[in-house]
Amino acid sequence: MMCGPGGAGKTTYAKRLERAGWTRLSFEVEFWDRGITTMPSAETVAEVAADLRERLLRHVRAGDDVVLDFGFWFRRQRDEFRELLAPESVVPVTVYVATGLETILSRIGERRGRQADDWPLTERTATEYFERFEPPTAEEGPLEVVR
């Protein structure tokens, strides 16, 4: 489970795993594939989330390595996926990409919305995301911190 605020570098890390043969699941890619290039409605987000959960379980049952390039900004989200995977005897690793706000702001300035992994964020929105983000702790389960 990739974890970090927008612009932290989660997708860059997740794409490395994808190149190594992992299956990468991503809201942004799914939105893009459906022709959605702006913030979708709550209904659409819920529909995509259900589809991604179903695909995750299908891949896990097939024995595939999967990286969830989601963000997991809040502990409750991480806990929901731990609960989803528990019946499959899978204990997910949270990969927390710990990146400072200054670096995030420099990265988001380069986004132009030309592809799925290039969703533009304003400086204000990126700052709000950073401030609302709940960093994971080791008490939640396996944790890898990437700086």
Secondary structure, DSSP 4 states (H G I P E B T S, - for coil): -EE--TTSSHHHHHHHHHHTTPEEEEHHHHHHHTT--SPPPHHHHHHHHHHHHHHHHHHHHTT--EEEESB--SHHHHHHHHHHHGGGT--PPEEEE---HHHHHHHHTT--SSSTT-----HHHHHHHHHH-----GGGS-EEEE-
